[in-house]
Amino acid sequence: MRRQGIVFLVLLISSWLAVRSGWGSEPLTLEQIFAGEPIEGIPPRVSFLPDGSGLLILRSQGEERILVREDWQGQSQVVLRQSQLRLPDEEQVQLSLSQFHLSPDGQHLLLSHDQDLFLVQLGETKLRRLTRSPEEEELPAFSPNGRWVSFVRAHDLYLLDLDRGQETRLTFDGSETKLNGKLDWVYTEELYNRDPRAYAWAPDSRALLYLSFDLEQVPSYPLVDLGPVHPRLSWLRYPKAGDPNARVTVTALTLDPATGQPSGSLSLSFSGSQREYIARFGWLPSSQAFWLLFLDRPQMNAELVVYHLPLGQAQTVWREQDQAWINVEDDILWTTNQTLILGSERSGHRHLWRVGPNASAPVSLTVGNWDVTEVLGLSADEQWLYFTSSQASPLERHLYRVPTAGGPVQRLTHEPGTHSLRAAPGCRAFLDSYSTVRTVPQVRLLDGEGRLLRVIPYDKPPTLERFQLAQVELFSIPGPGGVPLYASLTKPAPFDPKRRYPVVVYVYGGPHAQVVRNAWGGRTALFHHFLAQQGFLVFSLDNRGSAARGREFERALLRRLGQVELEDQLTGVAWLVRQPYVDRTRMGIWGWSYGGFMTLYALTHSQAFRAGAAVAPVTDWRLYDTIYTERYLKLPAENQEGYRLSSPLWAAQDLHGFLFLAHGTGDDNVHWQNTLNFIAELIKAGKPYTLYLYPNKDHGIPGKAERLHLFSAIYQHFRQHLGSGAAASVKAR
């Protein structure tokens, strides 16, 4: 009964979305989507002031970039103009305000230009140069008291005294194979959400905690720029499944509060697979202890250990074990009385738990058949914990809070759709980027109760409203055992139910992600609107393994990738072909990264698709990195058959349909070695293919010209092999 209610509700939502009007009649073109700035506009950069008095907003004023201070009610004052930034006694330096670090007192900005650091006071125009060196100062940060700036230079950690202008080098052994204060590639990509910072200030500014990475045993992968007459070669330390990882050392460095000079240190190193990864680290509020979250190599055991200074006495405060794998998120908090709050999936869904100061028995703060998706922080009095979750629907995200002492969960946002939030200090207010599948993001300011304070305006080009966008429906279909699988269908507008349309299936399919959400989808969604305009249906389905559906739903992928995902995608195809407006003989599929892998897996393990486009695909999981691959497939030596069956490389001879492949030759994530090896197998099997290479482009194939070229080629591939009955709305290239 409960599942039927969910399906009915989603169908009601989809009906509302499908009939909503307000779009224009002008056709979209691929040039409009990819060759310029986003046609839906670019939301402004907003930073909360540390004292809780308001926020800073970076705005455009014609060609000028200005920084504006605003209070909660919207009263504003221009505090910095980019064009007025200048250095005393030097040529004017054209700094950009697009990236900055705000000081703890909210009065200064730390800026980077030409690999050096500069300081400017809000309301002033004179810049202060902090560094002058041939090497880049990376990952700069203010100390909590605002007196120091820390940074990484040439793989070593440095400290700069802002009062005296004195620079102190804290580490001396940095090199290409020894990183201090900066994560290596695989940690950055797979554990730390692409933030490479590997150091943290103690709350009292009297110590630094940093990680050091010894990469000597990590194999190197060549990245070759073939453009110059004499090609350039660089090497990336990249551990592939089964390879040695970096050896990590943790150091707590105490600093003299007067000079910033090191006054003591505690270093810890770990060996053995039981503490293979330091998945998170940080300080307790007292500054008298730090904590480390360990994962073993198969990522099935986690341990959170507190180390007390100065001697480093260890106390384990949390252990977790999972027969599949443990997901790590940024959901570890400490209160001022040393109570630990963290997220765990031990109940079957990701929920929040509280552990007392003496490592007392954990208490669950949230329960239910839904997932906490992000922890936003604690109220200033630490009485409330704020978070987002899928409680309302896996298709949505909303703001909630729960008493830290325990009690009912309160929902604070109510508009159907997705609320992507950032919290002000003490969760006094929230910045809410709110959108739906048919509504571009609206930047809103909410108070601590979730009430709307105001909408923050930004330049939204009126162009989007004039375009003929498609109908988007969200719904669910029965999956294995009756479990609902959420899907979306993008239809041409107007839609003719008597016509039989070709279909393009857009897939990702991998863990920790969703494709089907009631949220604005950016340029990818606009591309699907374009395809619908050309006479295609665009269908997506989140198979088992995708996020926000609980532990068991995601862990269906354990030790075998591709099989379960394809089974569910084919369930979606079976639903499609039962619709009278679908032409079952003209089915296509496309995806990027894991979606590229799924496209190849579908074309080699089924005959459901006439054509497919795989961008930057994994073709052999032995070629991908340790942390991601071993999480799901475990070590290659322990699961050789799982690796073989999970890789389309070994089924290239079974390719069915017209294949389009695209890859950047500078891809440091999914190396284009994957595509080359797959092509070699296609040649052996006598299978044709179409290949597009993008010189020196990384995994995202960035660049306006490159994106326009790529998506034009994908469209032409489907138009050629599926047909659409509509004229192309893209200029000949």
C-alpha positions in Angstrom: 0.0 0.0 0.0 2.8 2.4 0.9 4.5 1.9 -2.4 1.3 2.5 -4.3 0.9 5.8 -2.5 4.4 6.8 -3.5 3.8 6.0 -7.1 0.5 7.9 -7.1 2.1 11.0 -5.5 5.0 11.0 -8.1 2.5 10.6 -10.9 0.6 13.6 -9.6 3.9 15.6 -9.5 4.7 14.5 -13.0 1.3 15.5 -14.3 1.8 19.0 -12.8 5.2 19.3 -14.4 4.0 18.1 -17.7 1.2 20.6 -18.1 2.9 23.6 -16.6 3.1 26.4 -19.2 5.2 29.5 -19.5 7.8 28.6 -22.1 8.1 30.2 -25.4 8.1 28.9 -29.0 11.6 29.7 -30.3 13.7 26.5 -31.0 16.8 25.8 -29.0 20.1 25.4 -30.8 23.2 23.6 -29.6 25.2 26.9 -30.1 22.9 28.6 -27.6 23.4 25.8 -25.1 27.1 25.2 -25.3 28.9 28.1 -27.2 28.2 30.9 -24.7 27.5 31.5 -21.1 24.7 29.4 -19.5 21.5 30.7 -21.0 19.7 30.3 -17.6 22.2 32.7 -16.0 25.0 32.2 -13.4 24.0 32.6 -9.7 26.2 35.0 -7.8 28.9 33.9 -5.4 27.6 34.4 -1.8 29.7 34.2 1.4 28.4 34.6 4.9 30.1 37.1 7.2 31.8 35.3 10.1 30.2 37.6 12.7 26.6 36.6 11.6 25.8 40.2 10.5 25.0 39.4 6.9 26.8 38.3 3.7 29.1 39.2 0.9 27.8 39.0 -2.7 30.0 39.1 -5.8 28.0 40.8 -8.5 28.6 42.0 -12.1 27.9 45.6 -12.9 28.4 45.8 -16.7 32.0 44.7 -17.3 32.8 45.4 -13.6 33.0 42.9 -10.8 32.0 44.3 -7.5 31.8 42.9 -4.0 28.8 44.0 -2.0 28.1 43.6 1.8 24.5 43.1 2.6 22.6 42.6 5.9 19.8 40.0 6.3 17.2 42.5 5.1 19.1 43.4 1.9 20.6 46.8 2.7 23.8 46.8 0.7 27.1 48.6 0.5 29.8 48.2 -2.2 33.0 47.3 -0.4 35.3 46.4 -3.3 35.6 47.0 -7.0 37.8 44.8 -9.0 39.0 47.6 -11.3 40.3 49.6 -8.3 42.6 47.0 -6.9 46.2 48.3 -7.1 49.6 47.7 -5.5 51.5 50.6 -4.0 54.6 51.7 -5.9 53.9 49.0 -8.5 52.1 48.6 -11.8 48.4 47.9 -11.4 47.7 44.2 -11.0 44.6 42.9 -12.6 43.3 40.6 -9.8 40.2 38.6 -10.2 37.6 38.5 -7.4 36.1 35.3 -8.7 38.0 33.3 -6.0 38.9 34.7 -2.6 39.3 33.6 1.1 37.5 35.7 3.7 39.4 36.4 6.9 37.9 35.3 10.3 37.1 39.0 11.2 35.3 39.5 7.8 37.4 42.5 7.0 40.1 41.2 4.6 40.3 39.1 1.5 43.1 36.7 0.5 43.5 36.7 -3.3 45.8 34.7 -5.7 47.3 36.2 -8.8 50.1 34.9 -11.0 50.8 32.2 -8.4 51.4 34.7 -5.6 49.2 35.8 -2.6 47.8 39.2 -1.9 45.8 40.8 0.9 43.2 43.5 0.6 41.0 45.2 3.3 37.3 45.6 2.4 36.5 49.2 1.7 40.1 49.9 0.7 41.8 49.6 -2.7 45.5 49.1 -1.9 46.7 45.5 -2.2 49.4 44.1 0.0 51.7 41.6 -1.6 52.3 38.6 0.7 54.5 36.4 -1.4 56.9 36.7 -4.3 58.2 33.3 -5.5 58.5 31.4 -8.8 56.4 28.5 -7.3 52.7 28.7 -6.7 51.3 29.1 -3.2 48.5 26.5 -3.1 45.7 25.9 -0.7 46.0 29.1 1.3 44.0 29.5 4.6 43.7 32.0 7.4 44.3 30.7 10.9 41.2 31.0 13.1 42.6 34.0 14.9 43.4 35.7 11.6 47.0 36.3 12.4 48.6 33.7 10.1 48.2 32.5 6.5 49.2 28.9 5.8 49.8 27.5 2.3 51.6 24.8 0.4 54.5 25.6 -1.9 56.5 23.0 -3.8 55.0 20.2 -1.7 55.9 21.8 1.6 53.8 23.6 4.2 54.5 27.2 5.1 53.3 29.8 7.5 53.1 33.6 7.0 52.9 36.0 10.0 50.6 38.8 8.7 51.7 41.2 11.5 55.4 40.9 10.9 55.4 39.7 7.3 57.7 36.8 8.3 57.5 33.5 6.4 58.2 30.2 8.2 58.8 26.9 6.4 57.2 24.1 8.4 58.3 21.0 6.4 61.5 20.4 4.4 61.2 17.1 2.6 58.5 17.9 0.0 59.0 16.5 -3.5 57.2 15.0 -6.4 56.9 11.8 -4.3 56.4 13.4 -0.9 53.4 15.7 -0.4 53.0 17.7 2.8 49.6 19.3 3.5 48.2 18.3 0.1 46.3 15.1 -0.8 47.4 12.8 -3.6 45.3 12.3 -6.6 43.3 9.3 -5.5 42.5 10.7 -2.1 41.3 13.9 -3.6 39.1 12.3 -6.2 37.6 9.4 -4.3 37.6 10.3 -0.5 37.7 14.1 0.0 35.2 15.3 -2.6 37.9 16.8 -4.8 39.2 19.1 -2.1 43.0 18.5 -2.0 43.7 20.3 1.3 45.4 17.9 3.7 45.9 20.2 6.7 43.7 21.8 9.4 44.2 24.5 12.0 43.5 23.9 15.6 40.6 26.1 16.8 42.9 28.1 19.1 45.4 28.7 16.2 48.2 27.1 18.3 48.7 24.0 16.2 48.4 22.5 12.7 47.4 19.0 11.8 48.6 17.8 8.4 49.0 14.6 6.3 52.1 13.7 4.4 51.9 11.3 1.4 54.9 9.1 0.4 54.2 8.1 -3.2 57.4 6.2 -3.9 55.6 2.9 -4.3 52.6 4.3 -6.3 52.8 3.5 -10.0 53.0 6.4 -12.5 50.7 7.0 -15.5 52.0 9.0 -18.5 50.1 12.1 -19.6 51.4 13.1 -23.0 50.8 16.4 -24.9 51.4 15.6 -28.5 50.7 19.1 -29.8 54.2 20.6 -29.7 56.9 19.5 -32.3 58.6 17.8 -29.4 55.8 16.3 -27.2 55.7 17.0 -23.5 55.5 14.2 -21.0 54.3 14.4 -17.4 53.8 11.6 -14.9 50.8 11.2 -12.6 51.0 8.9 -9.5 47.9 6.9 -10.0 47.3 3.6 -8.1 45.1 1.2 -10.2 43.1 -1.6 -8.6 45.4 -3.8 -6.7 48.4 -1.4 -6.8 50.2 0.0 -3.7 48.6 3.2 -2.2 50.6 6.1 -0.8 51.9 5.7 2.7 50.4 8.4 4.9 51.9 10.1 8.0 49.9 12.3 10.3 51.7 15.2 12.2 50.3 17.5 14.8 52.6 20.5 14.9 52.4 22.9 17.8 53.3 26.5 17.2 54.8 29.3 19.4 51.8 31.7 19.7 54.2 34.7 19.5 56.4 33.7 16.6 54.6 30.9 14.8 57.8 28.8 15.0 57.3 25.1 15.6 57.6 24.3 19.3 56.7 20.6 19.3 55.3 17.8 17.1 53.7 14.4 17.2 53.9 12.2 14.1 52.0 9.0 13.6 52.4 6.5 10.7 50.4 3.4 10.1 51.1 0.2 8.2 48.9 -2.8 7.2 45.6 -2.9 5.4 43.5 -2.5 8.5 44.4 1.3 8.5 44.9 1.7 4.8 43.1 5.0 4.5 42.7 8.1 6.6 39.3 9.0 5.3 38.7 12.1 7.5 40.7 14.1 10.1 40.2 17.1 12.3 40.5 18.7 15.7 38.2 18.5 18.8 36.9 22.0 19.9 39.3 22.0 22.9 42.3 22.0 20.6 43.8 19.5 23.0 43.1 16.5 20.8 42.6 15.5 17.2 40.7 12.7 15.5 41.3 10.4 12.6 38.8 8.2 10.7 40.4 5.0 9.4 39.2 2.7 6.7 40.7 -0.7 5.9 41.7 -1.6 2.3 38.4 -3.3 1.4 36.6 -0.3 3.0 34.5 -2.7 5.1 35.8 -1.6 8.5 35.9 2.0 9.9 37.4 3.2 13.2 37.3 6.8 14.6 40.2 7.4 17.0 40.9 10.4 19.2 44.5 11.3 20.0 45.2 13.5 23.0 48.1 15.9 23.1 50.9 16.1 23.9 51.6 12.4 24.1 49.1 11.0 21.6 47.2 8.7 23.9 44.6 7.0 21.6 40.9 6.4 22.3 38.6 4.6 19.9 35.2 6.2 20.0 33.4 4.6 17.1 33.7 1.4 15.1 31.7 0.3 12.1 31.6 -2.9 10.0 29.8 -3.5 6.8 29.8 -6.7 4.7 29.8 -4.7 1.5 31.4 -1.3 2.0 31.3 1.9 4.1 30.4 5.2 2.6 32.3 8.2 4.0 30.6 11.6 4.0 31.3 15.0 5.6 28.9 14.4 8.5 31.2 14.3 11.5 30.7 17.0 14.1 31.9 17.6 17.7 30.1 19.8 20.2 32.0 21.9 22.7 31.5 19.3 25.5 33.2 16.7 23.2 30.0 14.9 22.1 30.4 13.2 18.7 27.7 13.4 16.1 28.1 11.4 12.9 26.4 9.7 10.0 26.1 5.9 9.6 24.2 3.4 7.5 24.2 0.7 10.2 20.4 0.9 10.4 20.0 0.3 6.6 19.7 4.0 5.8 22.1 6.8 6.5 21.1 8.4 9.8 22.6 10.6 12.5 24.0 9.2 15.7 25.3 10.8 18.9 28.2 9.4 21.0 28.8 11.0 24.5 32.2 12.4 25.7 33.2 9.1 27.2 32.4 7.0 24.1 29.1 6.0 25.6 26.7 3.8 23.7 25.6 5.5 20.5 22.1 7.0 20.3 20.2 7.4 17.1 19.0 11.0 16.4 17.1 10.1 13.2 15.3 7.0 12.0 13.2 5.9 9.1 13.2 4.5 5.6 15.0 7.6 4.2 18.6 8.9 4.0 20.3 11.9 5.5 22.0 13.4 2.5 24.1 16.3 4.0 24.9 17.6 7.5 24.8 21.5 7.5 25.8 22.2 11.1 24.8 23.0 14.6 22.9 26.0 16.0 25.0 28.5 18.0 23.7 27.1 21.2 24.3 23.5 19.9 20.6 22.6 20.7 19.8 21.9 17.1 21.4 19.8 14.3 20.5 20.9 10.7 20.6 18.6 7.7 19.1 17.7 4.4 17.4 14.4 3.6 15.3 12.4 1.2 12.5 12.0 3.8 9.9 13.7 1.6 10.9 11.8 -1.5 14.1 10.3 -3.0 13.5 12.8 -5.9 13.8 15.8 -3.6 16.0 17.4 -0.9 14.7 19.4 2.0 16.0 21.2 5.1 15.4 19.5 8.4 16.5 19.9 12.0 16.5 17.6 15.0 17.3 18.4 18.7 20.8 17.2 19.6 19.4 15.8 22.8 16.9 13.7 20.8 13.4 14.4 19.7 11.2 14.7 16.6 12.6 15.8 13.3 11.3 19.1 12.0 10.9 19.8 8.3 11.7 23.4 7.4 11.3 23.7 3.6 8.1 22.6 1.9 8.1 23.7 -1.8 8.4 20.5 -4.0 11.8 20.3 -5.6 15.4 20.3 -4.6 16.9 22.7 -1.9 20.7 22.8 -2.1 21.8 24.6 1.1 24.7 26.3 2.8 24.6 27.4 6.4 25.7 30.7 8.0 27.8 30.4 11.2 25.7 28.9 13.9 23.0 28.0 11.3 21.5 31.5 11.9 20.6 31.5 8.2 20.8 29.4 5.1 21.5 30.1 1.4 19.1 27.9 -0.5 19.5 27.3 -4.2 16.1 26.0 -5.0 15.0 24.4 -8.3 12.8 21.9 -10.1 13.0 20.1 -13.4 11.2 23.0 -15.0 12.5 25.9 -12.7 16.0 27.3 -13.0 17.7 27.8 -9.6 16.4 30.6 -7.4 18.9 31.9 -4.8 17.0 32.4 -1.5 18.0 33.4 2.0 16.2 31.5 4.8 16.3 32.1 8.5 17.1 29.5 11.1 13.5 28.3 11.1 13.5 27.8 7.3 11.4 30.9 6.7 12.1 32.9 3.5 13.9 36.2 4.3 14.3 37.2 0.7 15.3 36.2 -2.8 18.7 37.2 -3.9 18.5 38.6 -7.4 21.0 38.0 -10.1 21.2 38.5 -13.8 19.1 35.9 -15.6 19.1 36.4 -19.3 15.5 36.5 -20.5 16.5 34.1 -23.4 15.5 30.9 -21.6 11.8 31.9 -21.3 11.5 32.4 -25.0 12.6 28.8 -25.9 10.3 25.9 -26.6 11.2 23.5 -23.9 10.0 20.0 -23.5 7.6 18.3 -21.2 9.3 16.5 -18.3 7.6 13.8 -16.4 8.8 12.1 -13.2 7.3 8.7 -12.2 8.2 5.2 -11.1 7.9 1.8 -12.5 8.0 -1.6 -10.6 11.5 -3.0 -10.3 12.7 -6.4 -8.9 10.5 -7.6 -6.1 8.1 -4.7 -6.6 10.7 -2.1 -5.5 9.9 1.2 -7.4 12.5 2.5 -9.8 12.3 6.2 -10.4 12.4 7.4 -14.0 12.0 10.6 -16.1 10.7 11.0 -19.6 11.3 14.2 -21.6 8.7 14.6 -24.4 8.6 17.0 -27.3 6.2 19.9 -26.9 3.7 19.7 -28.4 3.6 15.9 -28.0 1.6 13.8 -30.4 0.5 10.5 -28.7 -0.4 9.0 -32.2 3.2 9.3 -33.4 5.9 6.7 -32.7 9.1 8.4 -31.5 12.7 7.2 -31.3 14.1 7.1 -27.7 17.5 8.1 -26.3 18.2 6.6 -22.8 20.5 8.8 -20.7 22.3 6.7 -18.1 24.8 7.1 -15.3 24.0 4.0 -13.3 26.8 4.0 -10.7 26.8 4.3 -7.0 26.7 7.6 -5.0 24.7 9.4 -7.8 21.2 10.0 -9.1 20.1 11.0 -12.5 16.3 11.3 -11.8 15.7 14.2 -9.5 13.2 17.0 -9.3 15.9 19.6 -9.9 17.2 21.8 -12.7 19.7 19.7 -14.7 21.8 22.5 -16.4 23.2 22.1 -19.8 22.8 18.3 -19.9 19.1 18.8 -19.3 19.0 21.5 -22.0 20.6 19.1 -24.4 17.8 16.6 -23.7 15.3 19.4 -24.3 17.0 20.0 -27.6 16.8 16.3 -28.5 13.1 16.3 -27.7 12.7 19.4 -29.9 14.3 17.3 -32.7 11.7 14.6 -32.2 13.3 12.2 -29.7 12.0 11.0 -26.4 14.7 11.1 -23.6 14.3 8.5 -20.8 16.3 8.0 -17.6 16.1 5.6 -14.8 17.9 5.2 -11.5 18.8 1.5 -11.2 19.8 -0.4 -8.1 23.1 1.0 -7.0 22.1 4.6 -7.2 22.0 6.9 -4.2 19.3 8.0 -1.6 17.5 4.7 -1.6 19.2 3.0 1.4 22.0 0.6 2.0 20.6 -2.6 0.3 19.5 -0.7 -2.8 23.0 0.6 -3.4 24.9 -2.5 -2.3 23.3 -4.6 -5.0 26.4 -3.9 -7.0 28.8 -5.7 -4.6 31.6 -7.7 -6.5 29.9 -7.3 -9.9 29.4 -4.0 -11.9 27.1 -3.7 -14.9 24.8 -6.7 -14.5 22.3 -5.5 -12.0 22.3 -2.0 -13.4 21.6 -3.3 -16.9 18.8 -5.5 -15.6 17.0 -2.5 -14.2 17.7 -0.4 -17.3 16.2 -3.1 -19.4 13.2 -3.1 -17.1 12.8 0.6 -18.1 13.2 -0.3 -21.8 10.5 -2.9 -21.4 8.2 -0.3 -19.9 9.0 2.1 -22.8 8.2 -0.4 -25.6 4.8 -1.0 -24.1 3.9 2.6 -24.7 2.0 3.2 -28.0 4.1 6.3 -28.8 7.5 4.5 -28.6 9.2 3.0 -31.7 11.0 0.0 -30.2 13.2 -0.4 -33.3 14.8 3.0 -32.7 16.3 2.9 -29.2 19.6 4.7 -28.3 21.6 5.1 -25.1 24.3 7.5 -24.0 26.3 8.3 -20.9 29.6 9.7 -19.5 32.2 8.1 -17.2 30.2 5.4 -15.4 27.4 6.2 -17.8 29.9 5.5 -20.6 30.8 2.2 -19.1 27.0 1.4 -18.8 26.5 2.4 -22.4 29.2 -0.1 -23.5 28.0 -2.8 -21.2 24.4 -2.4 -22.6 25.7 -2.6 -26.2 27.7 -5.7 -25.4 25.3 -7.5 -23.1 22.0 -6.8 -24.8 20.4 -6.1 -28.1 18.0 -3.5 -26.9 19.7 -0.5 -28.5 20.3 0.4 -32.1 22.9 3.1 -31.3 25.0 4.3 -28.3 27.3 7.1 -27.4 29.9 6.4 -24.7 32.0 9.4 -23.4 35.1 8.8 -21.3 34.1 5.2 -20.4 35.7 2.8 -18.1 36.2 -0.4 -20.2 38.2 -2.5 -17.8 38.0 -2.0 -14.0 41.6 -3.1 -13.6 42.5 0.3 -15.2 40.7 2.4 -12.6 41.9 3.6 -9.3 42.2 1.6 -6.0 39.8 3.5 -3.7 36.8 3.6 -6.0 37.1 0.2 -7.7 38.1 -1.9 -4.7 35.2 -0.4 -2.7 32.8 -2.2 -5.0 34.7 -5.1 -6.6 37.3 -5.6 -3.8 40.9 -6.5 -4.7 41.5 -8.0 -8.2 43.3 -11.0 -6.8 40.3 -11.9 -4.7 37.6 -11.3 -7.4 39.2 -12.1 -10.8 36.0 -13.4 -12.3 34.0 -10.3 -11.0 36.5 -8.0 -12.7 36.3 -9.9 -16.0 32.5 -10.1 -16.0 32.2 -6.4 -15.0 34.2 -5.1 -18.0 32.8 -4.7 -21.5 36.3 -5.1 -22.8 35.9 -8.9 -22.7 32.6 -8.8 -24.5 33.7 -6.5 -27.4 33.0 -9.2 -29.9 29.3 -9.1 -28.8 28.9 -5.4 -29.6 25.4 -4.7 -31.0 24.5 -1.4 -32.5 26.2 1.7 -33.9 28.9 2.8 -31.5 30.2 6.4 -30.9 33.2 6.8 -28.6 34.7 10.0 -27.3 37.6 10.7 -24.9 39.9 13.4 -23.9 43.6 12.5 -24.3 44.5 14.4 -21.2 42.0 12.5 -19.0 43.7 12.0 -15.6 40.6 10.2 -14.2 39.4 7.6 -16.7 42.5 7.3 -18.8 41.9 7.1 -22.5 43.8 3.8 -22.3 40.4 2.4 -21.6 39.1 3.5 -25.0 42.2 2.4 -26.8 42.1 -1.0 -25.3 38.4 -1.4 -26.2 39.1 -0.3 -29.7 41.8 -2.9 -30.0 39.2 -5.6 -29.1 36.7 -4.2 -31.5 39.3 -4.4 -34.3 40.0 -8.0 -33.5 36.3 -8.7 -33.6 35.8 -6.8 -36.9 33.3 -4.4 -35.2 33.0 -0.8 -36.6 33.0 2.3 -34.4 33.1 6.1 -34.6 35.8 7.8 -32.5 36.2 11.4 -31.4 39.3 12.5 -29.5 39.8 15.8 -27.7 43.5 16.7 -27.5 44.8 17.2 -23.9 41.2 17.6 -22.5 40.6 16.1 -19.1 37.6 13.9 -17.9 35.1 16.7 -18.3 36.2 17.7 -21.8 35.9 21.4 -21.0 35.8 24.3 -23.4 33.0 26.0 -25.3 34.2 24.8 -28.7 34.9 21.3 -27.5 31.5 20.9 -25.8 29.7 22.2 -28.8 31.6 19.9 -31.1 31.0 16.9 -28.8 27.3 17.3 -28.3 26.8 18.2 -32.0 28.5 14.9 -32.8 26.4 12.9 -30.3 23.2 14.4 -31.7 24.3 13.7 -35.3 25.1 10.1 -34.3 21.6 9.5 -33.0 20.0 11.4 -35.9 21.8 9.3 -38.4 21.1 5.9 -36.8 17.8 6.5 -35.1 16.3 9.2 -37.3 13.9 11.8 -35.8 11.8 13.2 -38.6 12.7 16.8 -37.6 15.2 19.2 -39.2 18.4 19.8 -37.4 18.6 23.0 -35.4 22.4 23.2 -35.4 24.7 24.8 -37.8 26.8 22.6 -40.0 30.2 22.2 -38.5 
